[in-house]
C-alpha cells in the first residue's frame, strides 16, 4: 500500500509541472488588475523566494507566517525575522515577523510590513516639470497570528491583519484574514498543507471624488460627486506538499510542489528545492509554471549557531521579464 501511494505522489511531483501549461493556459488571466492591496503578493522571505515561494508545506521560521499561519505551531523556539526588499522604481518593502510558543501546543505570532518610497513631486498637464508640491504613497499592514497543534500530525493557524493604503489624501483600510493547515501524513517526511491568504470583503477608498460630465442636452459641463468603486483584496489559495528525499547527517534535500489559485489571475504551479550542507550552507532553486512576468528563482543562505542562538542570513533572486530584478535580503534568529 505504501509503495502505491509513494509512486502516485512521485508521479504527481514529476508530471504535474511538465503539463501545467496545458492544464492552466489562460484560465483566470482576464481578471488581472481587479484587486487592491496587491503589495501583499510580494514575497517577503528571501529563503522562500529562492524556492519559488513553494513553501506552504515548509516550516521556515517566523517568516512562514506570511505563507501559512499554521506553520508557527511547528516552532519550539522564539523566532524573529527581518526582511528588506528592493523593488523596482526605487520602491522599498520592509517586513518583520515574530513567533513564540506561549504554553503547551499554543503559539502566537506577529508580523508587520510597509511598502514605501520617497515623497513624489506632483505634476499636472500645465506643470509637467512639477508644481513644487509633494505627496506620499504607502502600503502597510499589521497582523496577529494564533497557531495550535491539534494532534502530533495536524496543526492550524489564523492571522487577523489590518491593511491600509495611502496615496496623497486618498486612503483605504480593511481587515483581512489568513487561515492555514499543516498535516504530517506519516509517510516518511511527507507533509500536505493548505492556506488561504488575504480573505475579506471588497474595499474602496474613503470619501468621494469629483468627476466632470457633459450634459447631452445643453452641452455644458456638470461636476458630480461620486463614490469610489469597490474591489476585492488579493485573496490567494495555496495547496502543496513537501518531502525530504535525502536526509543524512551532513546532507539534506527538500523538495516541494504547490498549486496557487489567486482571485485576480490564472492558476499556476510552483516547485522548489533546497539543499542543506553540514547544517551551514543552503542552496535553493525554484520555478513558476504558467506565471506571467516571473519564472525561475534561486537563493543561498547561511545558518550560524552561537551558543544557544541560531542566526540565518539569506539572499533570494527572482527573474522578472520586464522590470528590473528585485533584491531580497533576510535575517532571522531564534532564541
Phi and psi in degrees as GROMACS dihedral restraints (atoms count N, CA, C in turn):
[ dihedral_restraints ]
;  ai    aj    ak    al  type     phi  dphi    fc
    3     4     5     6     1   -61.8    20    10
    4     5     6     7     1   -40.2    20    10
    6     7     8     9     1   -63.3    20    10
    7     8     9    10     1   -38.4    20    10
    9    10    11    12     1   -64.8    20    10
   10    11    12    13     1   -46.0    20    10
   12    13    14    15     1   -63.3    20    10
   13    14    15    16     1   -43.1    20    10
   15    16    17    18     1   -62.8    20    10
   16    17    18    19     1   -42.5    20    10
   18    19    20    21     1   -65.1    20    10
   19    20    21    22     1   -37.1    20    10
   21    22    23    24     1   -64.4    20    10
   22    23    24    25     1   -44.3    20    10
   24    25    26    27     1   -64.8    20    10
   25    26    27    28     1   -41.5    20    10
   27    28    29    30     1   -63.2    20    10
   28    29    30    31     1   -39.2    20    10
   30    31    32    33     1   -63.1    20    10
   31    32    33    34     1   -42.5    20    10
   33    34    35    36     1   -62.2    20    10
   34    35    36    37     1   -44.5    20    10
   36    37    38    39     1   -61.2    20    10
   37    38    39    40     1   -38.7    20    10
   39    40    41    42     1   -84.8    20    10
   40    41    42    43     1   -43.2    20    10
   42    43    44    45     1   -84.4    20    10
   43    44    45    46     1   -35.5    20    10
   45    46    47    48     1   -60.6    20    10
   46    47    48    49     1   -44.8    20    10
   48    49    50    51     1   -62.5    20    10
   49    50    51    52     1   -33.4    20    10
   51    52    53    54     1   -66.7    20    10
   52    53    54    55     1   -32.1    20    10
   54    55    56    57     1  -105.2    20    10
   55    56    57    58     1     8.5    20    10
   57    58    59    60     1   -63.7    20    10
   58    59    60    61     1   -34.3    20    10
   60    61    62    63     1   -62.9    20    10
   61    62    63    64     1   -35.0    20    10
   63    64    65    66     1   -79.7    20    10
   64    65    66    67     1   -31.9    20    10
   66    67    68    69     1   -70.3    20    10
   67    68    69    70     1   -42.5    20    10
   69    70    71    72     1  -128.3    20    10
   70    71    72    73     1    69.9    20    10
   72    73    74    75     1   -68.2    20    10
   73    74    75    76     1   -58.9    20    10
   75    76    77    78     1  -137.3    20    10
   76    77    78    79     1     0.2    20    10
   78    79    80    81     1   -57.3    20    10
   79    80    81    82     1   122.6    20    10
   81    82    83    84     1    91.2    20    10
   82    83    84    85     1   -12.2    20    10
   84    85    86    87     1   -63.9    20    10
   85    86    87    88     1   -23.2    20    10
   87    88    89    90     1   -70.4    20    10
   88    89    90    91     1    -8.3    20    10
   90    91    92    93     1   -93.0    20    10
   91    92    93    94     1     5.6    20    10
   93    94    95    96     1   -59.2    20    10
   94    95    96    97     1   135.1    20    10
   96    97    98    99     1    80.5    20    10
   97    98    99   100     1    21.5    20    10
   99   100   101   102     1  -109.7    20    10
  100   101   102   103     1    13.7    20    10
  102   103   104   105     1  -129.1    20    10
  103   104   105   106     1   164.6    20    10
  105   106   107   108     1  -113.7    20    10
  106   107   108   109     1   172.2    20    10
  108   109   110   111     1    56.6    20    10
  109   110   111   112     1    38.1    20    10
  111   112   113   114     1   -69.2    20    10
  112   113   114   115     1    -9.7    20    10
  114   115   116   117     1   -62.3    20    10
  115   116   117   118     1   -20.6    20    10
  117   118   119   120     1   -66.8    20    10
  118   119   120   121     1   -14.9    20    10
  120   121   122   123     1   -84.5    20    10
  121   122   123   124     1    -8.2    20    10
  123   124   125   126     1   -71.8    20    10
  124   125   126   127     1   127.8    20    10
  126   127   128   129     1   -65.2    20    10
  127   128   129   130     1   126.3    20    10
  129   130   131   132     1   -96.3    20    10
  130   131   132   133     1   -18.4    20    10
  132   133   134   135     1  -106.8    20    10
  133   134   135   136     1   123.6    20    10
  135   136   137   138     1   -63.9    20    10
  136   137   138   139     1   -33.8    20    10
  138   139   140   141     1   -65.7    20    10
  139   140   141   142     1   -43.8    20    10
  141   142   143   144     1   -66.8    20    10
  142   143   144   145     1   -40.5    20    10
  144   145   146   147     1   -60.1    20    10
  145   146   147   148     1   -40.1    20    10
  147   148   149   150     1   -58.2    20    10
  148   149   150   151     1   -25.8    20    10
  150   151   152   153     1  -103.1    20    10
  151   152   153   154     1    20.4    20    10
  153   154   155   156     1    71.0    20    10
  154   155   156   157     1    16.7    20    10
  156   157   158   159     1    60.6    20    10
  157   158   159   160     1    26.5    20    10
  159   160   161   162     1   -88.0    20    10
  160   161   162   163     1    68.1    20    10
  162   163   164   165     1  -130.0    20    10
  163   164   165   166     1    12.0    20    10
  165   166   167   168     1   -62.4    20    10
  166   167   168   169     1   -26.3    20    10
  168   169   170   171     1  -103.0    20    10
  169   170   171   172     1    19.5    20    10
  171   172   173   174     1  -120.7    20    10
  172   173   174   175     1   153.2    20    10
  174   175   176   177     1  -109.6    20    10
  175   176   177   178     1   104.8    20    10
  177   178   179   180     1  -119.8    20    10
  178   179   180   181     1    42.4    20    10
  180   181   182   183     1    78.5    20    10
  181   182   183   184     1  -159.6    20    10
  183   184   185   186     1   -64.6    20    10
  184   185   186   187     1   -21.1    20    10
  186   187   188   189     1   -65.9    20    10
  187   188   189   190     1   -22.3    20    10
  189   190   191   192     1   -68.2    20    10
  190   191   192   193     1   -14.8    20    10
  192   193   194   195     1   -56.1    20    10
  193   194   195   196     1   -36.1    20    10
  195   196   197   198     1   -68.4    20    10
  196   197   198   199     1   -23.2    20    10
  198   199   200   201     1  -106.7    20    10
  199   200   201   202     1   -34.4    20    10
  201   202   203   204     1  -156.7    20    10
  202   203   204   205     1   104.0    20    10
  204   205   206   207     1   -62.5    20    10
  205   206   207   208     1   -18.8    20    10
  207   208   209   210     1   -69.5    20    10
  208   209   210   211     1   -16.7    20    10
  210   211   212   213     1   -66.3    20    10
  211   212   213   214     1   -25.1    20    10
  213   214   215   216     1   -68.2    20    10
  214   215   216   217     1   -20.5    20    10
  216   217   218   219     1   -70.8    20    10
  217   218   219   220     1   -12.9    20    10
  219   220   221   222     1   -88.8    20    10
  220   221   222   223     1    -5.2    20    10
  222   223   224   225     1   -96.5    20    10
  223   224   225   226     1   133.7    20    10
  225   226   227   228     1   -98.7    20    10
  226   227   228   229     1   -27.6    20    10
  228   229   230   231     1   -99.9    20    10
  229   230   231   232     1   167.9    20    10
  231   232   233   234     1   -77.2    20    10
  232   233   234   235     1   125.7    20    10
  234   235   236   237     1  -117.6    20    10
  235   236   237   238     1   138.5    20    10
  237   238   239   240     1  -129.8    20    10
  238   239   240   241     1   135.5    20    10
  240   241   242   243     1  -136.7    20    10
  241   242   243   244     1   134.2    20    10
  243   244   245   246     1  -130.6    20    10
  244   245   246   247     1   137.1    20    10
  246   247   248   249     1  -140.6    20    10
  247   248   249   250     1   147.8    20    10
  249   250   251   252     1  -131.3    20    10
  250   251   252   253     1   129.3    20    10
  252   253   254   255     1  -118.8    20    10
  253   254   255   256     1   122.1    20    10
  255   256   257   258     1   -92.6    20    10
  256   257   258   259     1    97.4    20    10
  258   259   260   261     1   -84.3    20    10
  259   260   261   262     1   158.6    20    10
  261   262   263   264     1   -57.2    20    10
  262   263   264   265     1   161.7    20    10
  264   265   266   267     1    64.4    20    10
  265   266   267   268     1    32.6    20    10
  267   268   269   270     1    59.0    20    10
  268   269   270   271     1    35.8    20    10
  270   271   272   273     1  -101.6    20    10
  271   272   273   274     1   136.7    20    10
  273   274   275   276     1  -119.0    20    10
  274   275   276   277     1   144.8    20    10
  276   277   278   279     1  -128.7    20    10
  277   278   279   280     1   116.4    20    10
  279   280   281   282     1  -109.3    20    10
  280   281   282   283     1   138.1    20    10
  282   283   284   285     1  -139.0    20    10
  283   284   285   286     1   142.5    20    10
  285   286   287   288     1  -139.9    20    10
  286   287   288   289     1   137.0    20    10
  288   289   290   291     1  -144.5    20    10
  289   290   291   292     1   152.1    20    10
  291   292   293   294     1  -141.6    20    10
  292   293   294   295     1   150.7    20    10
  294   295   296   297     1  -145.3    20    10
  295   296   297   298     1   149.3    20    10
  297   298   299   300     1  -154.2    20    10
  298   299   300   301     1   134.7    20    10
  300   301   302   303     1   -79.4    20    10
  301   302   303   304     1   119.2    20    10
  303   304   305   306     1   -87.8    20    10
  304   305   306   307     1   -43.7    20    10
  306   307   308   309     1  -166.6    20    10
  307   308   309   310     1   146.7    20    10
  309   310   311   312     1    53.2    20    10
  310   311   312   313     1  -122.1    20    10
  312   313   314   315     1  -102.3    20    10
  313   314   315   316     1    17.8    20    10
  315   316   317   318     1  -109.7    20    10
  316   317   318   319     1   138.0    20    10
  318   319   320   321     1  -135.0    20    10
  319   320   321   322     1   152.7    20    10
  321   322   323   324     1  -123.3    20    10
  322   323   324   325     1   148.5    20    10
  324   325   326   327     1  -139.3    20    10
  325   326   327   328     1   161.8    20    10
  327   328   329   330     1  -142.8    20    10
  328   329   330   331     1   138.5    20    10
  330   331   332   333     1  -145.4    20    10
  331   332   333   334     1   154.5    20    10
  333   334   335   336     1  -149.3    20    10
  334   335   336   337     1   139.1    20    10
  336   337   338   339     1  -144.6    20    10
  337   338   339   340     1   147.1    20    10
  339   340   341   342     1  -142.3    20    10
  340   341   342   343     1   125.9    20    10
  342   343   344   345     1  -101.4    20    10
  343   344   345   346     1   123.6    20    10
  345   346   347   348     1  -148.6    20    10
  346   347   348   349     1   166.3    20    10
  348   349   350   351     1  -151.6    20    10
  349   350   351   352     1   169.5    20    10
  351   352   353   354     1   -66.3    20    10
  352   353   354   355     1   150.7    20    10
  354   355   356   357     1   -53.7    20    10
  355   356   357   358     1   136.1    20    10
  357   358   359   360     1  -105.2    20    10
  358   359   360   361     1   139.4    20    10
  360   361   362   363     1   -77.6    20    10
  361   362   363   364     1   137.1    20    10
  363   364   365   366     1   -72.6    20    10
  364   365   366   367     1   137.6    20    10
  366   367   368   369     1  -127.1    20    10
  367   368   369   370     1   150.8    20    10
  369   370   371   372     1  -134.5    20    10
  370   371   372   373     1   174.9    20    10
  372   373   374   375     1   -65.9    20    10
  373   374   375   376     1   -23.9    20    10
  375   376   377   378     1   -91.8    20    10
  376   377   378   379     1   -20.3    20    10
  378   379   380   381     1  -131.7    20    10
  379   380   381   382     1    69.9    20    10
  381   382   383   384     1   -65.8    20    10
  382   383   384   385     1   -18.8    20    10
  384   385   386   387     1   -88.7    20    10
  385   386   387   388     1    -4.3    20    10
  387   388   389   390     1   118.9    20    10
  388   389   390   391     1   145.1    20    10
  390   391   392   393     1   -96.0    20    10
  391   392   393   394     1    -7.6    20    10
  393   394   395   396     1    91.4    20    10
  394   395   396   397     1    -7.9    20    10
  396   397   398   399     1  -100.9    20    10
  397   398   399   400     1   147.1    20    10
  399   400   401   402     1  -121.1    20    10
  400   401   402   403     1   152.2    20    10
  402   403   404   405     1  -132.2    20    10
  403   404   405   406     1   162.2    20    10
  405   406   407   408     1  -115.4    20    10
  406   407   408   409     1   141.3    20    10
  408   409   410   411     1  -123.5    20    10
  409   410   411   412     1   130.1    20    10
  411   412   413   414     1  -149.1    20    10
  412   413   414   415     1   141.7    20    10
  414   415   416   417     1  -119.6    20    10
  415   416   417   418     1   139.7    20    10
  417   418   419   420     1  -155.6    20    10
  418   419   420   421     1   156.8    20    10
  420   421   422   423     1  -149.9    20    10
  421   422   423   424     1   158.8    20    10
  423   424   425   426     1  -142.0    20    10
  424   425   426   427     1   133.8    20    10
  426   427   428   429     1  -136.0    20    10
  427   428   429   430     1   154.0    20    10
  429   430   431   432     1  -124.6    20    10
  430   431   432   433     1   131.0    20    10
  432   433   434   435     1  -119.7    20    10
  433   434   435   436     1   140.0    20    10
  435   436   437   438     1  -124.2    20    10
  436   437   438   439     1   131.9    20    10
  438   439   440   441     1  -134.6    20    10
  439   440   441   442     1   149.5    20    10
  441   442   443   444     1  -147.8    20    10
  442   443   444   445     1   143.1    20    10
  444   445   446   447     1   -88.5    20    10
  445   446   447   448     1   111.6    20    10
  447   448   449   450     1   -77.3    20    10
  448   449   450   451     1   -37.4    20    10
  450   451   452   453     1  -140.1    20    10
  451   452   453   454     1  -176.7    20    10
  453   454   455   456     1   -67.2    20    10
  454   455   456   457     1   -18.8    20    10
  456   457   458   459     1  -109.7    20    10
  457   458   459   460     1   -26.2    20    10
  459   460   461   462     1  -119.2    20    10
  460   461   462   463     1   134.4    20    10
  462   463   464   465     1  -140.4    20    10
  463   464   465   466     1   159.7    20    10
  465   466   467   468     1  -138.5    20    10
  466   467   468   469     1   164.0    20    10
  468   469   470   471     1  -152.3    20    10
  469   470   471   472     1   157.1    20    10
  471   472   473   474     1  -143.6    20    10
  472   473   474   475     1   137.9    20    10
  474   475   476   477     1  -122.6    20    10
  475   476   477   478     1   130.3    20    10
  477   478   479   480     1  -110.8    20    10
  478   479   480   481     1   123.4    20    10
  480   481   482   483     1  -135.7    20    10
  481   482   483   484     1   147.0    20    10
  483   484   485   486     1  -102.4    20    10
  484   485   486   487     1   126.7    20    10
  486   487   488   489     1  -119.8    20    10
  487   488   489   490     1   139.2    20    10
  489   490   491   492     1  -143.4    20    10
  490   491   492   493     1   155.5    20    10
  492   493   494   495     1  -138.1    20    10
  493   494   495   496     1   137.0    20    10
  495   496   497   498     1  -129.2    20    10
  496   497   498   499     1   123.0    20    10
  498   499   500   501     1  -129.2    20    10
  499   500   501   502     1   102.5    20    10
  501   502   503   504     1    57.3    20    10
  502   503   504   505     1  -118.2    20    10
  504   505   506   507     1   -95.7    20    10
  505   506   507   508     1    -0.2    20    10
  507   508   509   510     1   -95.1    20    10
  508   509   510   511     1   129.6    20    10
  510   511   512   513     1  -141.0    20    10
  511   512   513   514     1   144.9    20    10
  513   514   515   516     1  -140.5    20    10
  514   515   516   517     1   151.5    20    10
  516   517   518   519     1  -136.5    20    10
  517   518   519   520     1   155.2    20    10
  519   520   521   522     1  -158.9    20    10
  520   521   522   523     1   156.3    20    10
  522   523   524   525     1  -110.6    20    10
  523   524   525   526     1   121.4    20    10
  525   526   527   528     1  -118.8    20    10
  526   527   528   529     1   163.7    20    10
  528   529   530   531     1  -128.9    20    10
  529   530   531   532     1   136.4    20    10
  531   532   533   534     1  -116.6    20    10
  532   533   534   535     1   137.5    20    10
  534   535   536   537     1  -134.4    20    10
  535   536   537   538     1   150.8    20    10
  537   538   539   540     1  -156.3    20    10
  538   539   540   541     1   160.1    20    10
  540   541   542   543     1  -130.9    20    10
  541   542   543   544     1   152.6    20    10
  543   544   545   546     1  -137.8    20    10
  544   545   546   547     1   119.8    20    10
  546   547   548   549     1  -131.5    20    10
  547   548   549   550     1   121.6    20    10
  549   550   551   552     1   -88.1    20    10
  550   551   552   553     1   119.2    20    10
  552   553   554   555     1   -72.2    20    10
  553   554   555   556     1   -24.1    20    10
  555   556   557   558     1    93.6    20    10
  556   557   558   559     1    -7.3    20    10
  558   559   560   561     1   -93.6    20    10
  559   560   561   562     1    90.8    20    10
  561   562   563   564     1    61.8    20    10
  562   563   564   565     1  -130.6    20    10
  564   565   566   567     1   -97.4    20    10
  565   566   567   568     1    10.2    20    10
  567   568   569   570     1   -68.3    20    10
  568   569   570   571     1   128.6    20    10
  570   571   572   573     1  -129.3    20    10
  571   572   573   574     1   148.9    20    10
  573   574   575   576     1  -129.4    20    10
  574   575   576   577     1   123.8    20    10
  576   577   578   579     1  -138.4    20    10
  577   578   579   580     1   159.7    20    10
  579   580   581   582     1  -148.7    20    10
  580   581   582   583     1   151.3    20    10
  582   583   584   585     1  -150.1    20    10
  583   584   585   586     1   153.0    20    10
  585   586   587   588     1  -124.7    20    10
  586   587   588   589     1   118.8    20    10
  588   589   590   591     1  -113.8    20    10
  589   590   591   592     1   147.9    20    10
  591   592   593   594     1    61.2    20    10
  592   593   594   595     1    43.9    20    10
  594   595   596   597     1   -89.0    20    10
  595   596   597   598     1   131.5    20    10
  597   598   599   600     1   179.2    20    10
  598   599   600   601     1   179.0    20    10
  600   601   602   603     1   -80.5    20    10
  601   602   603   604     1   168.2    20    10
  603   604   605   606     1   -64.7    20    10
  604   605   606   607     1   149.8    20    10
  606   607   608   609     1  -129.4    20    10
  607   608   609   610     1   148.2    20    10
  609   610   611   612     1  -141.0    20    10
  610   611   612   613     1   157.2    20    10
  612   613   614   615     1   -63.9    20    10
  613   614   615   616     1   156.8    20    10
  615   616   617   618     1   -71.1    20    10
  616   617   618   619     1   155.2    20    10
  618   619   620   621     1    76.1    20    10
  619   620   621   622     1  -160.4    20    10
  621   622   623   624     1  -133.9    20    10
  622   623   624   625     1   168.6    20    10
  624   625   626   627     1  -133.7    20    10
  625   626   627   628     1   159.7    20    10
  627   628   629   630     1   -96.4    20    10
  628   629   630   631     1   133.7    20    10
  630   631   632   633     1  -129.0    20    10
  631   632   633   634     1   149.5    20    10
  633   634   635   636     1  -101.0    20    10
  634   635   636   637     1   126.7    20    10
  636   637   638   639     1  -117.2    20    10
  637   638   639   640     1   155.4    20    10
  639   640   641   642     1  -104.6    20    10
  640   641   642   643     1   120.4    20    10
  642   643   644   645     1   -69.9    20    10
  643   644   645   646     1   121.6    20    10
  645   646   647   648     1   -67.9    20    10
  646   647   648   649     1   -25.2    20    10
  648   649   650   651     1   -85.7    20    10
  649   650   651   652     1   -51.2    20    10
  651   652   653   654     1   -93.0    20    10
  652   653   654   655     1   -19.8    20    10
  654   655   656   657     1    79.8    20    10
  655   656   657   658     1     2.2    20    10
  657   658   659   660     1   -86.5    20    10
  658   659   660   661     1   159.9    20    10
  660   661   662   663     1   -85.6    20    10
  661   662   663   664     1   140.4    20    10
  663   664   665   666     1  -121.4    20    10
  664   665   666   667     1   129.5    20    10
  666   667   668   669     1   -97.8    20    10
  667   668   669   670     1   124.1    20    10
  669   670   671   672     1  -123.6    20    10
  670   671   672   673     1   135.5    20    10
  672   673   674   675     1   -83.6    20    10
  673   674   675   676     1   123.0    20    10
  675   676   677   678     1  -129.0    20    10
  676   677   678   679     1   142.8    20    10
  678   679   680   681     1   -78.3    20    10
  679   680   681   682     1   151.2    20    10
  681   682   683   684     1   -71.8    20    10
  682   683   684   685     1   148.7    20    10
  684   685   686   687     1   -72.4    20    10
  685   686   687   688     1   154.6    20    10
  687   688   689   690     1  -100.4    20    10
  688   689   690   691     1   144.4    20    10
  690   691   692   693     1  -137.0    20    10
  691   692   693   694     1   155.0    20    10
  693   694   695   696     1   -81.2    20    10
  694   695   696   697     1   153.5    20    10
  696   697   698   699     1   -71.5    20    10
  697   698   699   700     1   167.0    20    10
  699   700   701   702     1   -80.9    20    10
  700   701   702   703     1    65.3    20    10
  702   703   704   705     1   -61.4    20    10
  703   704   705   706     1   135.9    20    10
  705   706   707   708     1  -137.4    20    10
  706   707   708   709     1   125.4    20    10
  708   709   710   711     1  -103.1    20    10
  709   710   711   712     1   128.5    20    10
  711   712   713   714     1  -121.2    20    10
  712   713   714   715     1   138.9    20    10
  714   715   716   717     1  -142.1    20    10
  715   716   717   718     1   133.7    20    10
  717   718   719   720     1  -162.6    20    10
  718   719   720   721     1   173.5    20    10
  720   721   722   723     1  -135.8    20    10
  721   722   723   724     1   160.6    20    10
  723   724   725   726     1  -150.1    20    10
  724   725   726   727     1   151.6    20    10
  726   727   728   729     1  -154.0    20    10
  727   728   729   730     1   163.2    20    10
  729   730   731   732     1  -112.5    20    10
  730   731   732   733     1    90.7    20    10
  732   733   734   735     1   -64.9    20    10
  733   734   735   736     1   -25.5    20    10
  735   736   737   738     1  -127.3    20    10
  736   737   738   739     1   122.9    20    10
  738   739   740   741     1  -146.5    20    10
  739   740   741   742     1    92.7    20    10
  741   742   743   744     1  -121.9    20    10
  742   743   744   745     1  -176.5    20    10
  744   745   746   747     1   -61.3    20    10
  745   746   747   748     1   -44.9    20    10
  747   748   749   750     1  -111.0    20    10
  748   749   750   751     1     1.7    20    10
  750   751   752   753     1  -138.6    20    10
  751   752   753   754     1   140.4    20    10
  753   754   755   756     1  -148.2    20    10
  754   755   756   757     1   130.4    20    10
  756   757   758   759     1  -119.6    20    10
  757   758   759   760     1   125.9    20    10
  759   760   761   762     1  -115.3    20    10
  760   761   762   763     1   132.8    20    10
  762   763   764   765     1  -121.5    20    10
  763   764   765   766     1   141.5    20    10
  765   766   767   768     1  -139.4    20    10
  766   767   768   769     1   149.9    20    10
  768   769   770   771     1  -138.2    20    10
  769   770   771   772     1   137.0    20    10
  771   772   773   774     1  -148.0    20    10
  772   773   774   775     1   141.1    20    10
  774   775   776   777     1  -108.7    20    10
  775   776   777   778     1   128.8    20    10
  777   778   779   780     1  -112.0    20    10
  778   779   780   781     1   131.8    20    10
  780   781   782   783     1  -123.1    20    10
  781   782   783   784     1    94.4    20    10
  783   784   785   786     1   -84.3    20    10
  784   785   786   787     1   153.9    20    10
  786   787   788   789     1   -76.5    20    10
  787   788   789   790     1   -20.0    20    10
  789   790   791   792     1  -118.6    20    10
  790   791   792   793     1    24.1    20    10
  792   793   794   795     1  -165.7    20    10
  793   794   795   796     1   179.9    20    10
  795   796   797   798     1   -76.3    20    10
  796   797   798   799     1   154.0    20    10
  798   799   800   801     1   -64.9    20    10
  799   800   801   802     1   149.7    20    10
  801   802   803   804     1  -150.6    20    10
  802   803   804   805     1   161.0    20    10
  804   805   806   807     1  -114.4    20    10
  805   806   807   808     1   139.0    20    10
  807   808   809   810     1  -126.4    20    10
  808   809   810   811     1   146.8    20    10
  810   811   812   813     1  -139.7    20    10
  811   812   813   814     1   148.6    20    10
  813   814   815   816     1  -152.3    20    10
  814   815   816   817     1   159.9    20    10
  816   817   818   819     1  -139.7    20    10
  817   818   819   820     1   146.4    20    10
  819   820   821   822     1  -135.9    20    10
  820   821   822   823     1   128.5    20    10
  822   823   824   825     1  -113.1    20    10
  823   824   825   826     1   127.3    20    10
  825   826   827   828     1  -112.8    20    10
  826   827   828   829     1   125.3    20    10
  828   829   830   831     1  -115.2    20    10
  829   830   831   832     1   124.5    20    10
  831   832   833   834     1    57.9    20    10
  832   833   834   835     1    28.3    20    10
  834   835   836   837     1    53.3    20    10
  835   836   837   838     1    29.2    20    10
  837   838   839   840     1  -131.0    20    10
  838   839   840   841     1   -51.2    20    10
  840   841   842   843     1  -110.1    20    10
  841   842   843   844     1   129.0    20    10
  843   844   845   846     1  -107.0    20    10
  844   845   846   847     1   136.2    20    10
  846   847   848   849     1  -125.2    20    10
  847   848   849   850     1   131.5    20    10
  849   850   851   852     1  -134.4    20    10
  850   851   852   853     1   153.2    20    10
  852   853   854   855     1  -153.5    20    10
  853   854   855   856     1   151.2    20    10
  855   856   857   858     1  -154.8    20    10
  856   857   858   859     1   166.3    20    10
  858   859   860   861     1  -148.5    20    10
  859   860   861   862     1   142.6    20    10
  861   862   863   864     1  -113.6    20    10
  862   863   864   865     1   121.8    20    10
  864   865   866   867     1   -98.4    20    10
  865   866   867   868     1   133.9    20    10
  867   868   869   870     1    66.3    20    10
  868   869   870   871     1    26.6    20    10
  870   871   872   873     1  -108.4    20    10
  871   872   873   874     1   119.1    20    10
  873   874   875   876     1   -68.3    20    10
  874   875   876   877     1   144.2    20    10
  876   877   878   879     1    78.7    20    10
  877   878   879   880     1   -43.6    20    10
  879   880   881   882     1  -109.2    20    10
  880   881   882   883     1   149.6    20    10
  882   883   884   885     1  -141.2    20    10
  883   884   885   886     1   -86.2    20    10
  885   886   887   888     1   -91.2    20    10
  886   887   888   889     1   153.9    20    10
  888   889   890   891     1  -138.9    20    10
  889   890   891   892     1   159.4    20    10
  891   892   893   894     1  -154.3    20    10
  892   893   894   895     1   166.2    20    10
  894   895   896   897     1  -165.7    20    10
  895   896   897   898     1   164.0    20    10
  897   898   899   900     1  -135.6    20    10
  898   899   900   901     1   158.7    20    10
  900   901   902   903     1  -159.9    20    10
  901   902   903   904     1   160.6    20    10
  903   904   905   906     1  -127.1    20    10
  904   905   906   907     1   140.2    20    10
  906   907   908   909     1  -118.3    20    10
  907   908   909   910     1   112.5    20    10
  909   910   911   912     1  -118.1    20    10
  910   911   912   913     1   128.1    20    10
  912   913   914   915     1  -106.7    20    10
  913   914   915   916     1   129.3    20    10
  915   916   917   918     1  -128.6    20    10
  916   917   918   919     1   100.6    20    10
  918   919   920   921     1    63.6    20    10
  919   920   921   922     1  -129.4    20    10
  921   922   923   924     1   -83.2    20    10
  922   923   924   925     1    -0.1    20    10
  924   925   926   927     1  -103.8    20    10
  925   926   927   928     1   142.2    20    10
  927   928   929   930     1  -117.2    20    10
  928   929   930   931     1   130.9    20    10
  930   931   932   933     1  -118.1    20    10
  931   932   933   934     1   137.6    20    10
  933   934   935   936     1  -125.1    20    10
  934   935   936   937     1   134.7    20    10
  936   937   938   939     1  -123.8    20    10
  937   938   939   940     1   126.0    20    10
  939   940   941   942     1  -133.6    20    10
  940   941   942   943     1   148.6    20    10
  942   943   944   945     1  -128.9    20    10
  943   944   945   946     1   135.4    20    10
  945   946   947   948     1  -129.4    20    10
  946   947   948   949     1   140.1    20    10
  948   949   950   951     1  -126.5    20    10
  949   950   951   952     1   133.4    20    10
  951   952   953   954     1  -128.1    20    10
  952   953   954   955     1   129.9    20    10
  954   955   956   957     1   -80.6    20    10
  955   956   957   958     1   126.3    20    10
  957   958   959   960     1  -110.3    20    10
  958   959   960   961     1   139.7    20    10
  960   961   962   963     1   -72.7    20    10
  961   962   963   964     1   -39.2    20    10
  963   964   965   966     1  -116.7    20    10
  964   965   966   967     1   -35.2    20    10
  966   967   968   969     1   -89.2    20    10
  967   968   969   970     1   164.1    20    10
  969   970   971   972     1   -66.8    20    10
  970   971   972   973     1   144.0    20    10
  972   973   974   975     1   -69.6    20    10
  973   974   975   976     1   125.4    20    10
  975   976   977   978     1   -71.3    20    10
  976   977   978   979     1   155.4    20    10
  978   979   980   981     1  -112.0    20    10
  979   980   981   982     1   134.3    20    10
  981   982   983   984     1  -127.7    20    10
  982   983   984   985     1   129.6    20    10
  984   985   986   987     1  -128.7    20    10
  985   986   987   988     1   138.0    20    10
  987   988   989   990     1  -132.9    20    10
  988   989   990   991     1   148.7    20    10
  990   991   992   993     1  -135.0    20    10
  991   992   993   994     1   127.2    20    10
  993   994   995   996     1  -134.6    20    10
  994   995   996   997     1   150.7    20    10
  996   997   998   999     1  -150.5    20    10
  997   998   999  1000     1   151.1    20    10
  999  1000  1001  1002     1  -124.4    20    10
 1000  1001  1002  1003     1   149.0    20    10
